[in-house]
Every structure is written in structure tokens, then in C-alpha cells.
Amino acid sequence: IGRDWFPDFLPDRIRGEVEGFFKNLVTHGKKDTDYFFENPVVNRSGQERLLAWHWTLLTEGDGALQAVLASGEDITQQKHLQSQLLQAQKLESIGQLASGIAHEINTPIQYVGDNLRFLSESFDDLSKVIQHFPALIESVKADRVTPGQIAETESLLAHADLAYLTAEIPKAVDQALEGVERVATIVRAMKEFAHPDTAEITPLNLNHAIESTITISRNEWKYVADLETDFDYSLPDVPCLPGEFNQVILNMLVNAAHTIADALGPEPDHKGTITVKTGREEGWAVIRISDTGMGIAPDVLPKVFSPFFTTKKVGRGSGQGLAICHNVIVEKLKGAIDVETELGKGTTFSIRLPMLETGAEKSAALLPGQRGL
């Protein structure tokens, strides 16, 4: 009691941000409105603990500010468990994707190998022709070409089939290069998807991140759905947690593929459609992922973001996917997820993330229910 709370209990690295939030709250906050803020504090043992604060403004009858009521809850263990849950789900996803990624890499590797074998055999034929010509040229210069040399030359040229090789070798090279590029694309996407987890929010190219996740998840959806994209390439980088955002998009795509497979049945005669769009709306970056699957029943809809809730068959998910999506987008990135669904027609998940703000916009913005760190 009586100590200055900001220098005594806040780590140096976030003291200015918390002071700014508090001053902004006092200056711009509205009465009868709840505000939330998360930040680390240092306890008497010198250890950092993460607290979730609930702030309420107390005012006089004339509206003048009388006091600020704050209560804090230690959520360090909760956040640790959430982190463990995310890691467990990520490992589950990697296991789920492993065979599909192996198949996606094996296919282009196969036709790279086929084309290289063709080039090797073609080179053997061309090499025999090339090795034959120096002696033939010397004979021509000396004007002593024999009928045997002419017959041998004709035989080599016929066996090599130069017209065929001239047409097919460039195609084989192009196909091999295409296969190598396909493998390189998958490997790059895997590397970007497995972005090292970090607690620091950094600017992220959402379109590129989504494209990478689409690439590595292709084997999950290609048999049941065509995937269409409609990206706003003018979208600027958005403050994000790259590894966790990639996991969110993967969960959404896998869920979309599963519900389409359920809608099509065991012997489908057509495919469904997954559509991924990006854009911006009033200061928010928006990602919409739509499917032509089963839709969500009204009694199930309120539970879709609940941990361990699932309507899938055993072996197709633990019920953590959408709960983790909600935690990452809403709790960690201060965004929102909306669901629009029609039973028997399909579902659209809309993800909204706050875009980068200028200093003036950031200082003036104080939204009810806002969380920060």
C-alpha cells in the first residue's frame, strides 16, 4: 500500500504500454462499460505472472470520474495449459498431414525420375551419334567415305530418331523442372507452416501464409473438393502470430474437407467446393472460408468453439480444432470469428483481425471488452 504500482510491479518492457492503456482508460473510457487487459507483473519473489485485469469506471451522479475499480486474476497456468493444448494439436496435425505430404512429394518426384531416365537413355543414343561423326567428317574431308560408313551412319540416326528426341527432350526437361519446383513449393510451405512459435506478434502476409497452408493440406481436400481462392493482394501485412495463424487456417480447411466428405457420402459422383477469400472491412483484415458441406445444426452451433466438443467419428479429430482457432483469433490476436451456416448447404467461417494502426489511431482506440498485453 502506498507504493507506485507501475515501476514496482511492472516489467520495464511493458510499463509504457500499460501506463498508456490506463491513461487512455481514464481519459476516453465510458462509464458502465467493462474493459479487459492482460499483462505480466512481478511478484515479491521476482517472478513474472500473467494477470487478466477487469477494469470498471466509477463515476459521480454528474458523470465525473470518481475512481477506477480493477480486479486481476492470475492466468499464468491457464495460458501455459493453452500453449500445451496448441502444441498437442499441432503435433496431431503434423501426424495427420505426414502421409498426405509424402504423397504430394512422391508424385512429382516420380515423374522427375521418369523424365531423368528418359533423358539418360536419350543421351546414350545421341552419344553414339556424336562419337561417330568425327571419323565421318574426316572421311568426307579426304573424299573417302565408304558404303559401310554411310550404312552405319544411317543405322545410328534411325535408332536415335533425332526428330523424336528433338521434340521430346525439351518437354522432359520442362516436366522435370516443373516437378522440382513443385517439391520446392511444398517444402517451402512446410517450412513456413512450421514457423517457430513465438509470443511476439509480428506483421504477416496473410495471403502468402494461407497459400502455404493450402499447399501442405492439399491431400486432405483434393479428393472431395475443388478449392477456389479470391485474395485481396492489396491487403497489407497484419499483426499476427504466424505459426498459430497457420494452424487456424489448417484446422478450418481440414474441417471443411471433412464436412464435404460427409455430405457427399461414400461413393460421390462429384466434388464439393471450398472457397477462401481475403479482404478488408473498416480497419479489419477479413478471411472467409466457405464449404458446401453438411452445415451445422442449430443445437450444435453454440458448442462449436467448446474444447473437446466434436461431432466427428472417432479418429477424425479430438474436438480441439475450433477451440484453438477461437483462442488464437479472439484471445491472442484480439480478433473475432463469426459463423454463418445453413443445414444441408454449407458453412462460412469469417475471421477478422485488427490491421496495423497509426500511433494516433492506436492512442484514440479504446474498445469495450478490449484485451491487451
C-alpha positions as CSV (number, residue, x, y, z in Angstrom):
1,I,0.0,0.0,0.0
2,G,1.3,3.4,-0.9
3,R,3.8,2.2,-3.4
4,D,3.9,3.3,-7.0
5,W,2.4,0.3,-8.8
6,F,3.8,0.9,-12.3
7,P,7.5,0.9,-11.6
8,D,7.4,-1.5,-8.7
9,F,5.3,-4.3,-10.2
10,L,5.6,-4.0,-14.0
11,P,8.5,-5.3,-16.1
12,D,10.3,-2.5,-17.8
13,R,9.5,-3.8,-21.3
14,I,5.7,-3.3,-21.0
15,R,5.5,-0.5,-18.4
16,G,4.9,2.3,-21.0
17,E,2.2,0.3,-22.8
18,V,0.3,-0.4,-19.5
19,E,0.6,3.2,-18.4
20,G,-0.7,4.3,-21.8
21,F,-3.7,1.9,-21.5
22,F,-4.5,3.2,-18.0
23,K,-4.3,6.9,-19.1
24,N,-6.4,6.2,-22.2
25,L,-8.9,4.4,-20.0
26,V,-9.2,7.4,-17.6
27,T,-9.4,9.9,-20.5
28,H,-11.6,8.1,-23.0
29,G,-13.3,5.3,-21.1
30,K,-17.0,5.2,-20.8
31,K,-19.0,4.6,-17.6
32,D,-20.9,1.3,-17.2
33,T,-18.5,-0.4,-19.6
34,D,-16.1,-3.2,-18.8
35,Y,-12.5,-3.2,-20.1
36,F,-10.0,-6.0,-20.1
37,F,-6.2,-6.0,-20.2
38,E,-3.7,-8.8,-19.8
39,N,-0.1,-8.1,-18.7
40,P,2.7,-9.7,-16.8
41,V,3.5,-8.4,-13.2
42,V,6.5,-9.2,-11.0
43,N,5.6,-10.8,-7.6
44,R,7.5,-10.5,-4.4
45,S,9.8,-13.4,-5.4
46,G,10.8,-11.6,-8.5
47,Q,8.9,-14.0,-10.8
48,E,6.7,-12.8,-13.6
49,R,3.0,-13.9,-13.5
50,L,0.4,-13.1,-16.2
51,L,-2.7,-11.3,-14.9
52,A,-6.0,-10.7,-16.6
53,W,-7.5,-7.4,-15.5
54,H,-11.1,-6.3,-15.4
55,W,-11.5,-2.6,-15.2
56,T,-14.7,-0.6,-14.5
57,L,-15.0,3.2,-14.2
58,L,-16.9,4.5,-11.1
59,T,-18.5,7.9,-11.7
60,E,-20.4,10.5,-9.7
61,G,-24.0,11.3,-10.5
62,D,-22.9,14.1,-12.9
63,G,-20.7,11.6,-14.8
64,A,-17.4,12.9,-13.3
65,L,-14.9,10.1,-12.8
66,Q,-14.6,9.1,-9.1
67,A,-12.4,6.0,-9.2
68,V,-11.3,3.1,-11.3
69,L,-12.2,-0.4,-9.9
70,A,-9.8,-3.1,-11.1
71,S,-9.6,-6.8,-10.3
72,G,-6.9,-9.1,-11.5
73,E,-6.8,-12.9,-12.0
74,D,-3.6,-14.9,-12.3
75,I,-3.9,-16.7,-15.6
76,T,-0.3,-17.9,-15.9
77,Q,-1.2,-21.6,-15.5
78,Q,-4.2,-21.2,-17.8
79,K,-2.1,-19.7,-20.6
80,H,0.5,-22.5,-20.1
81,L,-2.2,-25.1,-20.5
82,Q,-3.5,-23.4,-23.6
83,S,0.0,-23.4,-25.0
84,Q,0.4,-27.1,-24.3
85,L,-3.0,-27.8,-25.9
86,L,-2.0,-25.9,-29.0
87,Q,1.3,-27.8,-29.2
88,A,-0.6,-31.1,-28.8
89,Q,-3.0,-30.2,-31.6
90,K,-0.1,-29.1,-33.8
91,L,1.6,-32.4,-33.3
92,E,-1.7,-34.1,-34.1
93,S,-1.9,-32.1,-37.3
94,I,1.6,-32.9,-38.4
95,G,0.9,-36.6,-37.9
96,Q,-2.3,-36.2,-39.9
97,L,-0.6,-34.4,-42.7
98,A,2.5,-36.6,-42.9
99,S,1.2,-39.3,-45.2
100,G,-0.5,-36.7,-47.4
101,I,2.6,-34.6,-47.7
102,A,4.7,-37.7,-48.5
103,H,2.2,-38.5,-51.3
104,E,2.2,-34.9,-52.6
105,I,6.0,-35.0,-52.8
106,N,6.2,-38.6,-54.2
107,T,4.1,-37.8,-57.2
108,P,6.3,-35.0,-58.7
109,I,9.4,-37.0,-57.7
110,Q,8.1,-39.9,-59.7
111,Y,7.8,-38.0,-62.9
112,V,11.1,-36.2,-62.3
113,G,12.6,-39.7,-62.1
114,D,10.8,-40.9,-65.2
115,N,12.0,-37.9,-67.2
116,L,15.6,-38.2,-66.0
117,R,15.6,-41.9,-67.0
118,F,14.3,-40.9,-70.5
119,L,17.0,-38.2,-70.7
120,S,19.6,-40.7,-69.7
121,E,18.5,-43.2,-72.4
122,S,18.3,-40.5,-75.0
123,F,21.8,-39.3,-74.2
124,D,23.1,-42.8,-74.8
125,D,21.6,-42.7,-78.3
126,L,22.8,-39.2,-79.0
127,S,26.3,-40.0,-77.6
128,K,26.7,-42.8,-80.1
129,V,25.8,-40.5,-83.0
130,I,28.1,-37.7,-81.7
131,Q,31.0,-40.1,-81.3
132,H,30.5,-41.5,-84.8
133,F,30.6,-38.1,-86.6
134,P,34.3,-37.0,-86.1
135,A,35.5,-40.1,-88.1
136,L,32.8,-39.5,-90.7
137,I,33.8,-35.8,-91.1
138,E,37.5,-36.8,-91.6
139,S,36.4,-39.3,-94.3
140,V,34.3,-36.6,-96.0
141,K,37.3,-34.2,-96.0
142,A,39.5,-36.9,-97.5
143,D,36.8,-37.8,-100.0
144,R,36.9,-41.5,-99.0
145,V,33.6,-42.2,-97.4
146,T,32.8,-45.9,-97.6
147,P,29.5,-47.6,-98.1
148,G,29.9,-49.1,-94.7
149,Q,30.3,-45.7,-93.0
150,I,27.1,-44.5,-94.8
151,A,25.2,-47.6,-93.7
152,E,26.4,-47.2,-90.1
153,T,25.5,-43.5,-90.0
154,E,22.0,-44.2,-91.3
155,S,21.6,-47.0,-88.8
156,L,22.7,-44.8,-85.9
157,L,20.4,-41.9,-87.0
158,A,17.4,-44.3,-87.4
159,H,18.0,-45.8,-84.0
160,A,18.4,-42.5,-82.3
161,D,15.3,-41.0,-84.1
162,L,16.6,-37.4,-83.9
163,A,13.3,-35.9,-84.9
164,Y,11.6,-37.6,-81.9
165,L,14.4,-36.7,-79.5
166,T,14.4,-33.1,-80.7
167,A,10.7,-32.8,-79.9
168,E,10.7,-34.8,-76.6
169,I,13.9,-33.8,-74.8
170,P,12.8,-30.2,-74.2
171,K,9.4,-31.5,-72.9
172,A,11.2,-33.9,-70.5
173,V,13.4,-31.1,-69.2
174,D,10.4,-28.8,-68.6
175,Q,8.5,-31.6,-66.8
176,A,11.5,-32.4,-64.6
177,L,12.0,-28.7,-63.7
178,E,8.2,-28.4,-63.0
179,G,8.4,-31.4,-60.7
180,V,11.4,-30.0,-58.8
181,E,9.6,-26.7,-58.4
182,R,6.5,-28.5,-57.1
183,V,8.6,-30.2,-54.5
184,A,10.4,-27.0,-53.6
185,T,7.0,-25.3,-53.2
186,I,5.8,-28.0,-50.8
187,V,9.0,-27.9,-48.8
188,R,8.8,-24.1,-48.6
189,A,5.2,-24.3,-47.5
190,M,6.1,-26.9,-44.9
191,K,8.8,-24.7,-43.5
192,E,6.5,-21.7,-43.3
193,F,3.7,-23.7,-41.8
194,A,6.1,-25.0,-39.1
195,H,7.1,-21.4,-38.3
196,P,8.7,-21.4,-34.8
197,D,6.1,-20.5,-32.2
198,T,6.8,-17.1,-30.6
199,A,5.0,-14.9,-28.1
200,E,5.8,-11.9,-30.2
201,I,3.1,-10.6,-32.6
202,T,4.8,-9.7,-35.9
203,P,3.5,-8.4,-39.3
204,L,2.3,-11.3,-41.5
205,N,1.4,-11.5,-45.2
206,L,-2.0,-13.3,-44.7
207,N,-2.4,-14.3,-48.4
208,H,1.1,-15.9,-48.5
209,A,0.5,-17.7,-45.2
210,I,-2.9,-19.1,-46.4
211,E,-1.4,-20.2,-49.8
212,S,1.3,-22.1,-47.9
213,T,-1.2,-23.9,-45.7
214,I,-3.4,-24.7,-48.7
215,T,-0.3,-26.3,-50.4
216,I,0.6,-28.6,-47.5
217,S,-3.0,-29.6,-46.8
218,R,-3.8,-30.4,-50.4
219,N,-4.0,-34.1,-49.9
220,E,-6.7,-33.5,-47.2
221,W,-9.2,-31.9,-49.6
222,K,-8.3,-32.6,-53.2
223,Y,-10.2,-35.9,-53.3
224,V,-13.5,-34.3,-52.1
225,A,-13.3,-30.7,-53.1
226,D,-12.1,-28.1,-55.6
227,L,-10.5,-25.2,-53.7
228,E,-11.0,-21.7,-55.0
229,T,-9.2,-18.6,-53.8
230,D,-10.2,-14.9,-54.1
231,F,-7.4,-12.9,-52.5
232,D,-7.1,-9.2,-52.0
233,Y,-3.5,-8.7,-52.8
234,S,-3.5,-5.1,-51.7
235,L,-4.0,-6.3,-48.2
236,P,-1.1,-5.1,-46.0
237,D,0.8,-7.2,-43.5
238,V,-1.3,-7.8,-40.4
239,P,-0.1,-8.1,-36.8
240,C,-0.2,-11.9,-36.2
241,L,1.4,-15.0,-34.6
242,P,2.4,-16.8,-37.8
243,G,2.7,-20.3,-36.5
244,E,-0.6,-20.2,-34.7
245,F,-2.4,-18.4,-37.6
246,N,-1.2,-21.2,-40.0
247,Q,-2.7,-23.7,-37.5
248,V,-6.0,-21.9,-37.5
249,I,-6.2,-22.0,-41.3
250,L,-5.2,-25.6,-41.4
251,N,-8.0,-26.5,-38.9
252,M,-10.5,-24.7,-41.0
253,L,-9.5,-26.3,-44.2
254,V,-9.5,-29.8,-42.7
255,N,-12.9,-29.3,-41.1
256,A,-14.3,-28.0,-44.5
257,A,-12.9,-31.2,-46.2
258,H,-14.4,-33.5,-43.6
259,T,-17.9,-31.9,-43.7
260,I,-17.9,-32.0,-47.5
261,A,-16.9,-35.7,-47.4
262,D,-19.7,-36.4,-45.0
263,A,-22.2,-34.5,-47.3
264,L,-21.0,-36.4,-50.5
265,G,-21.2,-39.9,-49.0
266,P,-19.0,-42.9,-49.6
267,E,-19.3,-43.0,-53.4
268,P,-19.6,-39.4,-54.7
269,D,-20.1,-38.6,-58.4
270,H,-18.9,-35.0,-58.0
271,K,-16.8,-32.8,-55.7
272,G,-17.7,-30.1,-53.3
273,T,-16.2,-26.6,-53.1
274,I,-14.0,-24.9,-50.6
275,T,-13.7,-21.1,-51.1
276,V,-11.1,-18.9,-49.4
277,K,-11.4,-15.2,-49.6
278,T,-9.4,-12.3,-48.1
279,G,-10.3,-8.6,-47.9
280,R,-10.6,-5.7,-45.6
281,E,-13.6,-4.1,-43.8
282,E,-13.4,-1.0,-41.7
283,G,-10.0,-1.5,-40.2
284,W,-10.2,-5.3,-40.1
285,A,-8.5,-7.9,-42.3
286,V,-11.1,-10.5,-43.1
287,I,-10.6,-14.1,-44.1
288,R,-13.7,-16.1,-45.1
289,I,-13.5,-19.9,-45.5
290,S,-16.7,-21.4,-47.0
291,D,-17.6,-25.0,-47.8
292,T,-20.5,-26.8,-49.4
293,G,-20.7,-29.4,-46.7
294,M,-23.3,-30.6,-44.2
295,G,-23.9,-27.3,-42.4
296,I,-24.2,-27.0,-38.6
297,A,-27.3,-28.0,-36.7
298,P,-28.8,-25.2,-34.6
299,D,-28.4,-27.2,-31.4
300,V,-24.7,-27.8,-32.2
301,L,-23.8,-24.2,-33.3
302,P,-23.4,-22.7,-29.8
303,K,-20.9,-25.5,-28.9
304,V,-18.6,-25.5,-31.9
305,F,-15.8,-23.5,-30.1
306,S,-16.1,-25.5,-26.9
307,P,-12.9,-27.5,-26.1
308,F,-13.2,-31.3,-26.9
309,F,-16.6,-30.9,-28.4
310,T,-16.9,-32.8,-31.7
311,T,-19.5,-34.5,-33.9
312,K,-16.8,-36.3,-36.0
313,K,-16.3,-40.0,-36.0
314,V,-13.5,-41.5,-33.7
315,G,-10.1,-40.9,-35.3
316,R,-11.1,-37.8,-37.3
317,G,-10.4,-35.2,-34.5
318,S,-10.3,-34.6,-30.8
319,G,-12.6,-31.6,-30.7
320,Q,-9.7,-29.2,-30.1
321,G,-9.5,-27.6,-33.5
322,L,-12.1,-24.9,-33.4
323,A,-11.5,-24.2,-29.7
324,I,-7.9,-23.5,-30.6
325,C,-9.0,-21.3,-33.5
326,H,-11.1,-19.3,-31.1
327,N,-8.3,-19.0,-28.6
328,V,-5.8,-17.8,-31.2
329,I,-8.0,-15.4,-33.1
330,V,-10.1,-13.9,-30.2
331,E,-7.9,-14.2,-27.1
332,K,-4.4,-13.8,-28.5
333,L,-4.9,-11.7,-31.6
334,K,-7.9,-9.6,-30.4
335,G,-9.9,-10.5,-33.4
336,A,-13.3,-12.3,-34.0
337,I,-14.7,-15.4,-35.6
338,D,-18.3,-15.5,-36.9
339,V,-20.1,-18.5,-38.3
340,E,-22.8,-18.5,-40.9
341,T,-24.4,-21.9,-41.7
342,E,-27.3,-23.5,-43.4
343,L,-28.1,-27.1,-42.7
344,G,-27.6,-29.2,-45.8
345,K,-26.0,-26.3,-47.7
346,G,-22.7,-25.4,-46.0
347,T,-20.9,-23.1,-43.7
348,T,-18.8,-19.9,-43.8
349,F,-16.3,-19.0,-41.1
350,S,-15.3,-15.3,-41.1
351,I,-12.1,-14.4,-39.3
352,R,-11.5,-10.8,-38.5
353,L,-8.1,-9.5,-37.4
354,P,-7.2,-5.9,-36.5
355,M,-5.0,-4.2,-39.0
356,L,-1.9,-2.1,-38.3
357,E,-2.9,1.3,-36.8
358,T,-1.1,4.6,-36.8
359,G,0.1,6.0,-33.5
360,A,-2.8,8.5,-33.4
361,E,-5.4,5.8,-34.1
362,K,-3.9,3.4,-31.6
363,S,-3.9,6.0,-28.8
364,A,-7.5,7.1,-29.5
365,A,-8.9,3.5,-29.8
366,L,-10.3,2.0,-26.7
367,L,-12.9,-0.6,-27.3
368,P,-15.2,-2.2,-24.7
369,G,-14.0,-5.7,-24.0
370,Q,-10.6,-4.8,-25.4
371,R,-7.7,-7.0,-24.3
372,G,-4.1,-6.2,-24.5
373,L,-0.6,-7.4,-23.5
